[in-house]
Amino acid sequence: MFMIPSTPEPNPPEQVTITQRTCNSVTVNWTPPTDNGNAEITEYRVLVYKDSNDILVHTNTTMMSYEVTSLEPKTDYTVEVRAGNDAGFGNGTSTDFSTKETGDP
């Protein structure tokens, strides 16, 4: 019997950082995982949580940054980024952030 080796899911993305933080938006940036599971990374999944259970944003992108909008001022959030290949999405890398109290929208 001939078995086709399966492609493993990729490792988590690296260096998830928050830039361009305002009172209602942030930009999330990351770098590719060190191990892509021997397959091209086809997309990234970005999840934003409030109060650790409520998913506010769930989107897929091919870029290595994403602008999260419509956030509340002076509020704590967690963002998680996962890399995906033909096998699916691997584990994510998370970071916490807070929006500014006031300022540019």
C-alpha positions as CSV (number, residue, x, y, z in Angstrom):
1,M,0.0,0.0,0.0
2,F,1.4,3.4,-1.0
3,M,0.7,6.2,1.5
4,I,1.0,9.8,0.7
5,P,2.7,11.7,3.5
6,S,0.6,14.4,5.0
7,T,1.6,18.0,5.2
8,P,1.8,19.2,8.8
9,E,0.2,22.5,9.8
10,P,2.7,25.4,10.1
11,N,4.2,26.6,13.3
12,P,2.8,29.9,14.8
13,P,3.8,33.2,13.3
14,E,6.6,35.1,15.0
15,Q,7.0,38.6,16.4
16,V,3.3,39.6,16.6
17,T,3.4,43.3,17.4
18,I,1.0,46.2,17.6
19,T,1.7,49.5,15.8
20,Q,-0.3,52.6,14.9
21,R,-2.5,52.4,18.0
22,T,-5.3,54.9,18.3
23,C,-8.5,55.1,20.5
24,N,-10.4,52.9,18.1
25,S,-7.9,51.0,15.9
26,V,-4.5,49.3,15.8
27,T,-2.3,47.7,13.2
28,V,-1.1,44.1,13.9
29,N,2.1,43.0,12.3
30,W,3.9,39.6,12.3
31,T,6.6,37.6,10.6
32,P,6.3,34.2,9.0
33,P,6.7,31.0,11.1
34,T,10.1,29.4,11.2
35,D,8.5,26.1,10.0
36,N,5.9,26.3,7.3
37,G,5.1,22.5,7.5
38,N,6.9,21.9,4.3
39,A,4.2,23.8,2.4
40,E,3.7,27.3,1.3
41,I,1.8,29.6,3.7
42,T,-1.4,30.4,1.9
43,E,-3.0,32.8,4.4
44,Y,-3.0,34.1,8.0
45,R,-6.0,34.1,10.4
46,V,-6.4,37.1,12.7
47,L,-8.6,36.8,15.8
48,V,-9.3,39.7,18.2
49,Y,-10.7,38.9,21.6
50,K,-12.2,41.1,24.3
51,D,-12.6,39.7,27.8
52,S,-10.8,36.6,26.5
53,N,-13.9,34.9,25.2
54,D,-15.7,37.3,22.9
55,I,-14.3,37.1,19.3
56,L,-14.7,40.5,17.8
57,V,-12.7,40.0,14.6
58,H,-12.2,36.8,12.6
59,T,-10.6,37.4,9.3
60,N,-8.1,35.8,6.9
61,T,-5.5,37.7,4.9
62,T,-2.5,36.9,2.7
63,M,-0.6,40.0,4.1
64,M,1.6,40.1,7.2
65,S,-0.2,43.0,8.7
66,Y,-3.9,43.8,9.4
67,E,-5.6,47.0,10.6
68,V,-8.2,46.3,13.2
69,T,-10.9,49.0,13.3
70,S,-14.1,49.7,15.3
71,L,-12.5,49.1,18.7
72,E,-13.6,50.9,21.9
73,P,-11.4,53.5,23.5
74,K,-9.3,52.6,26.6
75,T,-10.1,48.9,26.3
76,D,-8.0,45.8,26.7
77,Y,-7.9,43.2,23.8
78,T,-5.9,40.2,22.8
79,V,-5.0,39.5,19.2
80,E,-4.0,36.0,17.9
81,V,-2.4,35.3,14.5
82,R,-2.3,31.8,13.0
83,A,-0.5,30.7,9.8
84,G,-2.3,28.4,7.3
85,N,-1.1,26.0,4.6
86,D,-2.8,23.1,2.7
87,A,-3.0,21.1,5.9
88,G,-4.9,23.9,7.7
89,F,-4.1,26.5,10.4
90,G,-1.6,25.8,13.1
91,N,-1.4,27.2,16.6
92,G,-1.4,30.9,17.0
93,T,0.8,33.6,18.6
94,S,-1.0,36.0,20.9
95,T,-0.3,39.5,22.3
96,D,-2.3,41.8,24.5
97,F,-2.9,45.5,23.8
98,S,-5.0,48.4,24.9
99,T,-6.5,51.2,22.8
100,K,-5.8,54.8,23.7
101,E,-8.2,56.7,25.8
102,T,-8.5,59.6,23.4
103,G,-6.9,61.0,20.3
104,D,-7.1,60.6,16.6
105,P,-10.0,58.3,15.6
